[in-house]
Amino acid sequence: MEIKFYADPAHGWGEVPVSLIKELGIADKISHYSYMRGEMAYLEEDCDLSVFLMALEAKGVKPQFVEIHTNNDSPVRRYQSFKLSN
């Protein structure tokens, strides 16, 4: 599995499918510091991405990261906060 990691000078987010977050049963553990756009979630690097990676590791999956860096504010900051409706 490949995870795009979007980073700007202050922070970073891993792009993962919302459907995979649901499948792993961790949606309730993702904070509002992460973002969503369409069917993709952008998990903040400090806590939420770690929760996701631990859930993947428990399934025996080791992702590869591809970093996308900008020296300006990342567009991710303008996406909606992560929230799934029931």
PDB file of N, CA, C and O in Angstrom:
ATOM      1  N   MET A   1       0.850  -1.174   0.000  1.00  0.00           N
ATOM      2  CA  MET A   1       0.000   0.000   0.000  1.00  0.00           C
ATOM      3  C   MET A   1       0.895   1.237   0.000  1.00  0.00           C
ATOM      4  O   MET A   1       1.909   1.297   0.696  1.00  0.00           O
ATOM      5  N   GLU A   2       0.487   2.224  -0.806  1.00  0.00           N
ATOM      6  CA  GLU A   2       1.224   3.483  -0.878  1.00  0.00           C
ATOM      7  C   GLU A   2       0.396   4.591  -0.235  1.00  0.00           C
ATOM      8  O   GLU A   2      -0.798   4.720  -0.504  1.00  0.00           O
ATOM      9  N   ILE A   3       1.038   5.384   0.611  1.00  0.00           N
ATOM     10  CA  ILE A   3       0.386   6.525   1.253  1.00  0.00           C
ATOM     11  C   ILE A   3       1.103   7.787   0.811  1.00  0.00           C
ATOM     12  O   ILE A   3       2.313   7.928   0.991  1.00  0.00           O
ATOM     13  N   LYS A   4       0.333   8.710   0.224  1.00  0.00           N
ATOM     14  CA  LYS A   4       0.895  10.018  -0.095  1.00  0.00           C
ATOM     15  C   LYS A   4       0.917  10.830   1.190  1.00  0.00           C
ATOM     16  O   LYS A   4      -0.086  10.927   1.897  1.00  0.00           O
ATOM     17  N   PHE A   5       2.085  11.417   1.482  1.00  0.00           N
ATOM     18  CA  PHE A   5       2.246  12.226   2.688  1.00  0.00           C
ATOM     19  C   PHE A   5       2.449  13.669   2.258  1.00  0.00           C
ATOM     20  O   PHE A   5       3.484  14.024   1.696  1.00  0.00           O
ATOM     21  N   TYR A   6       1.444  14.495   2.529  1.00  0.00           N
ATOM     22  CA  TYR A   6       1.487  15.910   2.173  1.00  0.00           C
ATOM     23  C   TYR A   6       2.070  16.693   3.341  1.00  0.00           C
ATOM     24  O   TYR A   6       1.606  16.563   4.474  1.00  0.00           O
ATOM     25  N   ALA A   7       3.088  17.505   3.067  1.00  0.00           N
ATOM     26  CA  ALA A   7       3.747  18.247   4.133  1.00  0.00           C
ATOM     27  C   ALA A   7       3.965  19.693   3.711  1.00  0.00           C
ATOM     28  O   ALA A   7       4.246  19.989   2.549  1.00  0.00           O
ATOM     29  N   ASP A   8       3.827  20.582   4.688  1.00  0.00           N
ATOM     30  CA  ASP A   8       4.206  21.972   4.497  1.00  0.00           C
ATOM     31  C   ASP A   8       5.202  22.309   5.613  1.00  0.00           C
ATOM     32  O   ASP A   8       5.542  21.417   6.390  1.00  0.00           O
ATOM     33  N   PRO A   9       5.679  23.533   5.730  1.00  0.00           N
ATOM     34  CA  PRO A   9       6.696  23.816   6.739  1.00  0.00           C
ATOM     35  C   PRO A   9       6.273  23.532   8.188  1.00  0.00           C
ATOM     36  O   PRO A   9       7.129  23.369   9.057  1.00  0.00           O
ATOM     37  N   ALA A  10       4.977  23.473   8.449  1.00  0.00           N
ATOM     38  CA  ALA A  10       4.527  23.318   9.834  1.00  0.00           C
ATOM     39  C   ALA A  10       3.915  21.961  10.169  1.00  0.00           C
ATOM     40  O   ALA A  10       3.888  21.580  11.339  1.00  0.00           O
ATOM     41  N   HIS A  11       3.423  21.221   9.172  1.00  0.00           N
ATOM     42  CA  HIS A  11       2.682  20.001   9.512  1.00  0.00           C
ATOM     43  C   HIS A  11       2.633  19.046   8.321  1.00  0.00           C
ATOM     44  O   HIS A  11       3.081  19.368   7.221  1.00  0.00           O
ATOM     45  N   GLY A  12       2.067  17.846   8.578  1.00  0.00           N
ATOM     46  CA  GLY A  12       1.939  16.857   7.521  1.00  0.00           C
ATOM     47  C   GLY A  12       0.719  15.982   7.725  1.00  0.00           C
ATOM     48  O   GLY A  12       0.207  15.848   8.836  1.00  0.00           O
ATOM     49  N   TRP A  13       0.258  15.381   6.616  1.00  0.00           N
ATOM     50  CA  TRP A  13      -0.946  14.546   6.623  1.00  0.00           C
ATOM     51  C   TRP A  13      -0.770  13.377   5.667  1.00  0.00           C
ATOM     52  O   TRP A  13      -0.227  13.535   4.574  1.00  0.00           O
ATOM     53  N   GLY A  14      -1.229  12.211   6.081  1.00  0.00           N
ATOM     54  CA  GLY A  14      -1.217  11.045   5.210  1.00  0.00           C
ATOM     55  C   GLY A  14      -2.567  10.885   4.546  1.00  0.00           C
ATOM     56  O   GLY A  14      -3.600  10.928   5.214  1.00  0.00           O
ATOM     57  N   GLU A  15      -2.568  10.700   3.223  1.00  0.00           N
ATOM     58  CA  GLU A  15      -3.804  10.546   2.455  1.00  0.00           C
ATOM     59  C   GLU A  15      -4.188   9.074   2.397  1.00  0.00           C
ATOM     60  O   GLU A  15      -3.436   8.245   1.886  1.00  0.00           O
ATOM     61  N   VAL A  16      -5.370   8.759   2.928  1.00  0.00           N
ATOM     62  CA  VAL A  16      -5.849   7.377   2.943  1.00  0.00           C
ATOM     63  C   VAL A  16      -7.339   7.347   2.603  1.00  0.00           C
ATOM     64  O   VAL A  16      -8.048   8.321   2.854  1.00  0.00           O
ATOM     65  N   PRO A  17      -7.817   6.244   2.039  1.00  0.00           N
ATOM     66  CA  PRO A  17      -9.246   6.152   1.724  1.00  0.00           C
ATOM     67  C   PRO A  17     -10.108   6.109   2.989  1.00  0.00           C
ATOM     68  O   PRO A  17      -9.798   5.392   3.940  1.00  0.00           O
ATOM     69  N   VAL A  18     -11.183   6.881   2.982  1.00  0.00           N
ATOM     70  CA  VAL A  18     -12.133   6.862   4.091  1.00  0.00           C
ATOM     71  C   VAL A  18     -12.669   5.448   4.276  1.00  0.00           C
ATOM     72  O   VAL A  18     -12.887   5.011   5.406  1.00  0.00           O
ATOM     73  N   SER A  19     -12.882   4.736   3.189  1.00  0.00           N
ATOM     74  CA  SER A  19     -13.419   3.373   3.272  1.00  0.00           C
ATOM     75  C   SER A  19     -12.487   2.452   4.062  1.00  0.00           C
ATOM     76  O   SER A  19     -12.954   1.544   4.750  1.00  0.00           O
ATOM     77  N   LEU A  20     -11.181   2.677   3.969  1.00  0.00           N
ATOM     78  CA  LEU A  20     -10.233   1.848   4.713  1.00  0.00           C
ATOM     79  C   LEU A  20     -10.263   2.185   6.203  1.00  0.00           C
ATOM     80  O   LEU A  20     -10.111   1.299   7.045  1.00  0.00           O
ATOM     81  N   ILE A  21     -10.456   3.451   6.526  1.00  0.00           N
ATOM     82  CA  ILE A  21     -10.612   3.848   7.932  1.00  0.00           C
ATOM     83  C   ILE A  21     -11.830   3.146   8.525  1.00  0.00           C
ATOM     84  O   ILE A  21     -11.779   2.631   9.642  1.00  0.00           O
ATOM     85  N   LYS A  22     -12.925   3.129   7.767  1.00  0.00           N
ATOM     86  CA  LYS A  22     -14.145   2.434   8.222  1.00  0.00           C
ATOM     87  C   LYS A  22     -13.894   0.943   8.367  1.00  0.00           C
ATOM     88  O   LYS A  22     -14.282   0.335   9.365  1.00  0.00           O
ATOM     89  N   GLU A  23     -13.246   0.355   7.372  1.00  0.00           N
ATOM     90  CA  GLU A  23     -12.970  -1.085   7.380  1.00  0.00           C
ATOM     91  C   GLU A  23     -12.116  -1.483   8.582  1.00  0.00           C
ATOM     92  O   GLU A  23     -12.326  -2.545   9.167  1.00  0.00           O
ATOM     93  N   LEU A  24     -11.160  -0.640   8.949  1.00  0.00           N
ATOM     94  CA  LEU A  24     -10.293  -0.926  10.093  1.00  0.00           C
ATOM     95  C   LEU A  24     -10.982  -0.664  11.432  1.00  0.00           C
ATOM     96  O   LEU A  24     -10.459  -1.038  12.482  1.00  0.00           O
ATOM     97  N   GLY A  25     -12.151  -0.023  11.400  1.00  0.00           N
ATOM     98  CA  GLY A  25     -12.916   0.237  12.626  1.00  0.00           C
ATOM     99  C   GLY A  25     -12.313   1.310  13.511  1.00  0.00           C
ATOM    100  O   GLY A  25     -12.443   1.247  14.734  1.00  0.00           O
ATOM    101  N   ILE A  26     -11.656   2.292  12.914  1.00  0.00           N
ATOM    102  CA  ILE A  26     -10.981   3.327  13.716  1.00  0.00           C
ATOM    103  C   ILE A  26     -11.549   4.725  13.490  1.00  0.00           C
ATOM    104  O   ILE A  26     -10.970   5.701  13.970  1.00  0.00           O
ATOM    105  N   ALA A  27     -12.649   4.847  12.784  1.00  0.00           N
ATOM    106  CA  ALA A  27     -13.212   6.168  12.467  1.00  0.00           C
ATOM    107  C   ALA A  27     -13.453   6.995  13.728  1.00  0.00           C
ATOM    108  O   ALA A  27     -13.263   8.211  13.722  1.00  0.00           O
ATOM    109  N   ASP A  28     -13.873   6.332  14.810  1.00  0.00           N
ATOM    110  CA  ASP A  28     -14.153   7.058  16.052  1.00  0.00           C
ATOM    111  C   ASP A  28     -12.885   7.508  16.778  1.00  0.00           C
ATOM    112  O   ASP A  28     -12.964   8.246  17.760  1.00  0.00           O
ATOM    113  N   LYS A  29     -11.724   7.074  16.305  1.00  0.00           N
ATOM    114  CA  LYS A  29     -10.453   7.450  16.922  1.00  0.00           C
ATOM    115  C   LYS A  29      -9.751   8.585  16.172  1.00  0.00           C
ATOM    116  O   LYS A  29      -8.694   9.051  16.599  1.00  0.00           O
ATOM    117  N   ILE A  30     -10.335   9.031  15.055  1.00  0.00           N
ATOM    118  CA  ILE A  30      -9.730  10.081  14.241  1.00  0.00           C
ATOM    119  C   ILE A  30     -10.274  11.437  14.702  1.00  0.00           C
ATOM    120  O   ILE A  30     -11.484  11.627  14.822  1.00  0.00           O
ATOM    121  N   SER A  31      -9.361  12.366  14.956  1.00  0.00           N
ATOM    122  CA  SER A  31      -9.735  13.668  15.506  1.00  0.00           C
ATOM    123  C   SER A  31     -10.149  14.659  14.426  1.00  0.00           C
ATOM    124  O   SER A  31     -10.010  14.397  13.232  1.00  0.00           O
ATOM    125  N   HIS A  32     -10.656  15.793  14.871  1.00  0.00           N
ATOM    126  CA  HIS A  32     -11.038  16.857  13.943  1.00  0.00           C
ATOM    127  C   HIS A  32      -9.816  17.612  13.409  1.00  0.00           C
ATOM    128  O   HIS A  32      -9.965  18.533  12.606  1.00  0.00           O
ATOM    129  N   TYR A  33      -8.613  17.233  13.844  1.00  0.00           N
ATOM    130  CA  TYR A  33      -7.382  17.831  13.315  1.00  0.00           C
ATOM    131  C   TYR A  33      -6.995  17.211  11.974  1.00  0.00           C
ATOM    132  O   TYR A  33      -6.090  17.697  11.296  1.00  0.00           O
ATOM    133  N   SER A  34      -7.680  16.148  11.602  1.00  0.00           N
ATOM    134  CA  SER A  34      -7.508  15.550  10.284  1.00  0.00           C
ATOM    135  C   SER A  34      -8.578  16.129   9.369  1.00  0.00           C
ATOM    136  O   SER A  34      -9.512  16.790   9.823  1.00  0.00           O
ATOM    137  N   TYR A  35      -8.427  15.870   8.072  1.00  0.00           N
ATOM    138  CA  TYR A  35      -9.312  16.464   7.085  1.00  0.00           C
ATOM    139  C   TYR A  35      -9.888  15.415   6.137  1.00  0.00           C
ATOM    140  O   TYR A  35      -9.442  14.269   6.103  1.00  0.00           O
ATOM    141  N   MET A  36     -10.897  15.842   5.365  1.00  0.00           N
ATOM    142  CA  MET A  36     -11.516  14.983   4.358  1.00  0.00           C
ATOM    143  C   MET A  36     -11.734  15.788   3.084  1.00  0.00           C
ATOM    144  O   MET A  36     -11.963  16.997   3.120  1.00  0.00           O
ATOM    145  N   ARG A  37     -11.657  15.095   1.972  1.00  0.00           N
ATOM    146  CA  ARG A  37     -12.037  15.673   0.681  1.00  0.00           C
ATOM    147  C   ARG A  37     -12.490  14.510  -0.182  1.00  0.00           C
ATOM    148  O   ARG A  37     -11.696  13.637  -0.534  1.00  0.00           O
ATOM    149  N   GLY A  38     -13.767  14.506  -0.519  1.00  0.00           N
ATOM    150  CA  GLY A  38     -14.313  13.391  -1.284  1.00  0.00           C
ATOM    151  C   GLY A  38     -14.211  12.104  -0.491  1.00  0.00           C
ATOM    152  O   GLY A  38     -14.624  12.047   0.667  1.00  0.00           O
ATOM    153  N   GLU A  39     -13.664  11.075  -1.108  1.00  0.00           N
ATOM    154  CA  GLU A  39     -13.540   9.767  -0.463  1.00  0.00           C
ATOM    155  C   GLU A  39     -12.179   9.552   0.203  1.00  0.00           C
ATOM    156  O   GLU A  39     -11.841   8.438   0.606  1.00  0.00           O
ATOM    157  N   MET A  40     -11.402  10.638   0.313  1.00  0.00           N
ATOM    158  CA  MET A  40     -10.073  10.529   0.914  1.00  0.00           C
ATOM    159  C   MET A  40     -10.016  11.289   2.235  1.00  0.00           C
ATOM    160  O   MET A  40     -10.630  12.345   2.391  1.00  0.00           O
ATOM    161  N   ALA A  41      -9.269  10.730   3.179  1.00  0.00           N
ATOM    162  CA  ALA A  41      -9.006  11.385   4.454  1.00  0.00           C
ATOM    163  C   ALA A  41      -7.530  11.776   4.480  1.00  0.00           C
ATOM    164  O   ALA A  41      -6.688  11.118   3.869  1.00  0.00           O
ATOM    165  N   TYR A  42      -7.237  12.844   5.188  1.00  0.00           N
ATOM    166  CA  TYR A  42      -5.873  13.350   5.326  1.00  0.00           C
ATOM    167  C   TYR A  42      -5.582  13.375   6.822  1.00  0.00           C
ATOM    168  O   TYR A  42      -5.940  14.315   7.531  1.00  0.00           O
ATOM    169  N   LEU A  43      -4.922  12.313   7.278  1.00  0.00           N
ATOM    170  CA  LEU A  43      -4.718  12.094   8.705  1.00  0.00           C
ATOM    171  C   LEU A  43      -3.504  12.859   9.196  1.00  0.00           C
ATOM    172  O   LEU A  43      -2.402  12.708   8.669  1.00  0.00           O
ATOM    173  N   GLU A  44      -3.721  13.692  10.225  1.00  0.00           N
ATOM    174  CA  GLU A  44      -2.625  14.504  10.755  1.00  0.00           C
ATOM    175  C   GLU A  44      -1.550  13.598  11.333  1.00  0.00           C
ATOM    176  O   GLU A  44      -1.830  12.535  11.889  1.00  0.00           O
ATOM    177  N   GLU A  45      -0.322  14.050  11.185  1.00  0.00           N
ATOM    178  CA  GLU A  45       0.832  13.205  11.473  1.00  0.00           C
ATOM    179  C   GLU A  45       1.069  12.893  12.944  1.00  0.00           C
ATOM    180  O   GLU A  45       1.663  11.860  13.253  1.00  0.00           O
ATOM    181  N   ASP A  46       0.628  13.749  13.860  1.00  0.00           N
ATOM    182  CA  ASP A  46       0.992  13.577  15.269  1.00  0.00           C
ATOM    183  C   ASP A  46       0.290  12.413  15.957  1.00  0.00           C
ATOM    184  O   ASP A  46       0.928  11.642  16.673  1.00  0.00           O
ATOM    185  N   CYS A  47      -1.007  12.278  15.748  1.00  0.00           N
ATOM    186  CA  CYS A  47      -1.751  11.201  16.430  1.00  0.00           C
ATOM    187  C   CYS A  47      -2.537  10.317  15.474  1.00  0.00           C
ATOM    188  O   CYS A  47      -2.404   9.093  15.500  1.00  0.00           O
ATOM    189  N   ASP A  48      -3.346  10.930  14.640  1.00  0.00           N
ATOM    190  CA  ASP A  48      -4.286  10.167  13.813  1.00  0.00           C
ATOM    191  C   ASP A  48      -3.597   9.227  12.830  1.00  0.00           C
ATOM    192  O   ASP A  48      -4.044   8.096  12.639  1.00  0.00           O
ATOM    193  N   LEU A  49      -2.523   9.679  12.210  1.00  0.00           N
ATOM    194  CA  LEU A  49      -1.815   8.806  11.274  1.00  0.00           C
ATOM    195  C   LEU A  49      -1.217   7.612  12.015  1.00  0.00           C
ATOM    196  O   LEU A  49      -1.180   6.506  11.476  1.00  0.00           O
ATOM    197  N   SER A  50      -0.749   7.825  13.246  1.00  0.00           N
ATOM    198  CA  SER A  50      -0.214   6.719  14.052  1.00  0.00           C
ATOM    199  C   SER A  50      -1.286   5.687  14.373  1.00  0.00           C
ATOM    200  O   SER A  50      -1.024   4.485  14.328  1.00  0.00           O
ATOM    201  N   VAL A  51      -2.491   6.147  14.695  1.00  0.00           N
ATOM    202  CA  VAL A  51      -3.613   5.233  14.952  1.00  0.00           C
ATOM    203  C   VAL A  51      -3.866   4.369  13.724  1.00  0.00           C
ATOM    204  O   VAL A  51      -4.041   3.155  13.829  1.00  0.00           O
ATOM    205  N   PHE A  52      -3.883   5.012  12.560  1.00  0.00           N
ATOM    206  CA  PHE A  52      -4.105   4.297  11.306  1.00  0.00           C
ATOM    207  C   PHE A  52      -2.994   3.286  11.041  1.00  0.00           C
ATOM    208  O   PHE A  52      -3.263   2.140  10.682  1.00  0.00           O
ATOM    209  N   LEU A  53      -1.749   3.713  11.218  1.00  0.00           N
ATOM    210  CA  LEU A  53      -0.618   2.823  10.949  1.00  0.00           C
ATOM    211  C   LEU A  53      -0.587   1.626  11.895  1.00  0.00           C
ATOM    212  O   LEU A  53      -0.224   0.525  11.481  1.00  0.00           O
ATOM    213  N   MET A  54      -0.960   1.821  13.148  1.00  0.00           N
ATOM    214  CA  MET A  54      -1.020   0.697  14.097  1.00  0.00           C
ATOM    215  C   MET A  54      -2.107  -0.299  13.689  1.00  0.00           C
ATOM    216  O   MET A  54      -1.924  -1.510  13.815  1.00  0.00           O
ATOM    217  N   ALA A  55      -3.239   0.214  13.199  1.00  0.00           N
ATOM    218  CA  ALA A  55      -4.318  -0.669  12.739  1.00  0.00           C
ATOM    219  C   ALA A  55      -3.886  -1.454  11.500  1.00  0.00           C
ATOM    220  O   ALA A  55      -4.211  -2.633  11.364  1.00  0.00           O
ATOM    221  N   LEU A  56      -3.151  -0.797  10.598  1.00  0.00           N
ATOM    222  CA  LEU A  56      -2.626  -1.502   9.429  1.00  0.00           C
ATOM    223  C   LEU A  56      -1.620  -2.566   9.830  1.00  0.00           C
ATOM    224  O   LEU A  56      -1.647  -3.688   9.324  1.00  0.00           O
ATOM    225  N   GLU A  57      -0.732  -2.198  10.744  1.00  0.00           N
ATOM    226  CA  GLU A  57       0.295  -3.142  11.210  1.00  0.00           C
ATOM    227  C   GLU A  57      -0.350  -4.386  11.814  1.00  0.00           C
ATOM    228  O   GLU A  57       0.140  -5.499  11.626  1.00  0.00           O
ATOM    229  N   ALA A  58      -1.451  -4.192  12.540  1.00  0.00           N
ATOM    230  CA  ALA A  58      -2.163  -5.323  13.136  1.00  0.00           C
ATOM    231  C   ALA A  58      -2.701  -6.275  12.064  1.00  0.00           C
ATOM    232  O   ALA A  58      -2.915  -7.457  12.332  1.00  0.00           O
ATOM    233  N   LYS A  59      -2.917  -5.758  10.854  1.00  0.00           N
ATOM    234  CA  LYS A  59      -3.377  -6.573   9.724  1.00  0.00           C
ATOM    235  C   LYS A  59      -2.213  -7.089   8.874  1.00  0.00           C
ATOM    236  O   LYS A  59      -2.422  -7.760   7.863  1.00  0.00           O
ATOM    237  N   GLY A  60      -0.975  -6.766   9.298  1.00  0.00           N
ATOM    238  CA  GLY A  60       0.204  -7.232   8.580  1.00  0.00           C
ATOM    239  C   GLY A  60       0.569  -6.402   7.353  1.00  0.00           C
ATOM    240  O   GLY A  60       1.317  -6.863   6.490  1.00  0.00           O
ATOM    241  N   VAL A  61       0.046  -5.181   7.274  1.00  0.00           N
ATOM    242  CA  VAL A  61       0.305  -4.320   6.118  1.00  0.00           C
ATOM    243  C   VAL A  61       1.358  -3.277   6.487  1.00  0.00           C
ATOM    244  O   VAL A  61       1.246  -2.603   7.511  1.00  0.00           O
ATOM    245  N   LYS A  62       2.381  -3.152   5.641  1.00  0.00           N
ATOM    246  CA  LYS A  62       3.430  -2.149   5.844  1.00  0.00           C
ATOM    247  C   LYS A  62       3.410  -1.203   4.650  1.00  0.00           C
ATOM    248  O   LYS A  62       3.837  -1.573   3.556  1.00  0.00           O
ATOM    249  N   PRO A  63       2.915   0.019   4.855  1.00  0.00           N
ATOM    250  CA  PRO A  63       2.797   0.941   3.724  1.00  0.00           C
ATOM    251  C   PRO A  63       4.125   1.589   3.331  1.00  0.00           C
ATOM    252  O   PRO A  63       5.069   1.657   4.118  1.00  0.00           O
ATOM    253  N   GLN A  64       4.159   2.053   2.105  1.00  0.00           N
ATOM    254  CA  GLN A  64       5.257   2.857   1.590  1.00  0.00           C
ATOM    255  C   GLN A  64       4.755   4.296   1.539  1.00  0.00           C
ATOM    256  O   GLN A  64       3.586   4.537   1.242  1.00  0.00           O
ATOM    257  N   PHE A  65       5.633   5.244   1.827  1.00  0.00           N
ATOM    258  CA  PHE A  65       5.257   6.653   1.806  1.00  0.00           C
ATOM    259  C   PHE A  65       5.883   7.364   0.622  1.00  0.00           C
ATOM    260  O   PHE A  65       7.032   7.116   0.254  1.00  0.00           O
ATOM    261  N   VAL A  66       5.094   8.257   0.033  1.00  0.00           N
ATOM    262  CA  VAL A  66       5.570   9.146  -1.020  1.00  0.00           C
ATOM    263  C   VAL A  66       5.302  10.561  -0.515  1.00  0.00           C
ATOM    264  O   VAL A  66       4.146  10.944  -0.336  1.00  0.00           O
ATOM    265  N   GLU A  67       6.357  11.339  -0.285  1.00  0.00           N
ATOM    266  CA  GLU A  67       6.185  12.674   0.276  1.00  0.00           C
ATOM    267  C   GLU A  67       5.975  13.715  -0.809  1.00  0.00           C
ATOM    268  O   GLU A  67       6.672  13.747  -1.823  1.00  0.00           O
ATOM    269  N   ILE A  68       4.987  14.568  -0.557  1.00  0.00           N
ATOM    270  CA  ILE A  68       4.691  15.706  -1.421  1.00  0.00           C
ATOM    271  C   ILE A  68       4.815  16.940  -0.533  1.00  0.00           C
ATOM    272  O   ILE A  68       3.969  17.177   0.329  1.00  0.00           O
ATOM    273  N   HIS A  69       5.867  17.722  -0.745  1.00  0.00           N
ATOM    274  CA  HIS A  69       6.177  18.847   0.134  1.00  0.00           C
ATOM    275  C   HIS A  69       5.986  20.169  -0.587  1.00  0.00           C
ATOM    276  O   HIS A  69       6.278  20.294  -1.777  1.00  0.00           O
ATOM    277  N   THR A  70       5.494  21.150   0.149  1.00  0.00           N
ATOM    278  CA  THR A  70       5.391  22.512  -0.353  1.00  0.00           C
ATOM    279  C   THR A  70       5.998  23.452   0.682  1.00  0.00           C
ATOM    280  O   THR A  70       5.947  23.175   1.880  1.00  0.00           O
ATOM    281  N   ASN A  71       6.560  24.541   0.234  1.00  0.00           N
ATOM    282  CA  ASN A  71       7.100  25.554   1.142  1.00  0.00           C
ATOM    283  C   ASN A  71       6.036  26.555   1.566  1.00  0.00           C
ATOM    284  O   ASN A  71       6.308  27.449   2.368  1.00  0.00           O
ATOM    285  N   ASN A  72       4.823  26.413   1.033  1.00  0.00           N
ATOM    286  CA  ASN A  72       3.683  27.259   1.389  1.00  0.00           C
ATOM    287  C   ASN A  72       2.724  26.435   2.236  1.00  0.00           C
ATOM    288  O   ASN A  72       2.989  25.265   2.512  1.00  0.00           O
ATOM    289  N   ASP A  73       1.613  27.033   2.652  1.00  0.00           N
ATOM    290  CA  ASP A  73       0.585  26.258   3.340  1.00  0.00           C
ATOM    291  C   ASP A  73       0.041  25.201   2.381  1.00  0.00           C
ATOM    292  O   ASP A  73      -0.255  25.494   1.222  1.00  0.00           O
ATOM    293  N   SER A  74      -0.085  23.981   2.873  1.00  0.00           N
ATOM    294  CA  SER A  74      -0.627  22.895   2.062  1.00  0.00           C
ATOM    295  C   SER A  74      -2.107  23.137   1.785  1.00  0.00           C
ATOM    296  O   SER A  74      -2.820  23.643   2.651  1.00  0.00           O
ATOM    297  N   PRO A  75      -2.580  22.782   0.590  1.00  0.00           N
ATOM    298  CA  PRO A  75      -4.019  22.861   0.299  1.00  0.00           C
ATOM    299  C   PRO A  75      -4.856  22.013   1.261  1.00  0.00           C
ATOM    300  O   PRO A  75      -6.041  22.287   1.450  1.00  0.00           O
ATOM    301  N   VAL A  76      -4.259  20.999   1.864  1.00  0.00           N
ATOM    302  CA  VAL A  76      -4.980  20.139   2.809  1.00  0.00           C
ATOM    303  C   VAL A  76      -5.615  20.971   3.913  1.00  0.00           C
ATOM    304  O   VAL A  76      -6.692  20.627   4.399  1.00  0.00           O
ATOM    305  N   ARG A  77      -4.970  22.054   4.318  1.00  0.00           N
ATOM    306  CA  ARG A  77      -5.485  22.905   5.403  1.00  0.00           C
ATOM    307  C   ARG A  77      -6.852  23.510   5.085  1.00  0.00           C
ATOM    308  O   ARG A  77      -7.561  23.947   5.992  1.00  0.00           O
ATOM    309  N   ARG A  78      -7.226  23.539   3.806  1.00  0.00           N
ATOM    310  CA  ARG A  78      -8.506  24.127   3.401  1.00  0.00           C
ATOM    311  C   ARG A  78      -9.610  23.086   3.219  1.00  0.00           C
ATOM    312  O   ARG A  78     -10.742  23.443   2.891  1.00  0.00           O
ATOM    313  N   TYR A  79      -9.303  21.823   3.424  1.00  0.00           N
ATOM    314  CA  TYR A  79     -10.319  20.775   3.310  1.00  0.00           C
ATOM    315  C   TYR A  79     -11.196  20.783   4.560  1.00  0.00           C
ATOM    316  O   TYR A  79     -10.855  21.411   5.562  1.00  0.00           O
ATOM    317  N   GLN A  80     -12.324  20.082   4.492  1.00  0.00           N
ATOM    318  CA  GLN A  80     -13.214  20.026   5.662  1.00  0.00           C
ATOM    319  C   GLN A  80     -12.614  19.136   6.741  1.00  0.00           C
ATOM    320  O   GLN A  80     -11.897  18.180   6.445  1.00  0.00           O
ATOM    321  N   SER A  81     -12.914  19.461   7.999  1.00  0.00           N
ATOM    322  CA  SER A  81     -12.440  18.641   9.117  1.00  0.00           C
ATOM    323  C   SER A  81     -13.034  17.243   9.014  1.00  0.00           C
ATOM    324  O   SER A  81     -14.143  17.059   8.512  1.00  0.00           O
ATOM    325  N   PHE A  82     -12.278  16.260   9.497  1.00  0.00           N
ATOM    326  CA  PHE A  82     -12.718  14.868   9.444  1.00  0.00           C
ATOM    327  C   PHE A  82     -13.929  14.665  10.338  1.00  0.00           C
ATOM    328  O   PHE A  82     -13.908  15.010  11.520  1.00  0.00           O
ATOM    329  N   LYS A  83     -14.973  14.109   9.769  1.00  0.00           N
ATOM    330  CA  LYS A  83     -16.169  13.752  10.533  1.00  0.00           C
ATOM    331  C   LYS A  83     -16.990  12.819   9.664  1.00  0.00           C
ATOM    332  O   LYS A  83     -17.317  13.138   8.521  1.00  0.00           O
ATOM    333  N   LEU A  84     -17.314  11.679  10.213  1.00  0.00           N
ATOM    334  CA  LEU A  84     -18.184  10.736   9.503  1.00  0.00           C
ATOM    335  C   LEU A  84     -19.536  10.734  10.159  1.00  0.00           C
ATOM    336  O   LEU A  84     -19.644  10.661  11.383  1.00  0.00           O
ATOM    337  N   SER A  85     -20.573  10.815   9.348  1.00  0.00           N
ATOM    338  CA  SER A  85     -21.923  10.715   9.903  1.00  0.00           C
ATOM    339  C   SER A  85     -22.302   9.256  10.013  1.00  0.00           C
ATOM    340  O   SER A  85     -21.824   8.416   9.250  1.00  0.00           O
ATOM    341  N   ASN A  86     -23.147   8.969  10.947  1.00  0.00           N
ATOM    342  CA  ASN A  86     -23.553   7.581  11.210  1.00  0.00           C
ATOM    343  C   ASN A  86     -24.545   7.089  10.218  1.00  0.00           C
ATOM    344  O   ASN A  86     -24.985   5.943  10.301  1.00  0.00           O
TER     345      ASN A  86
END
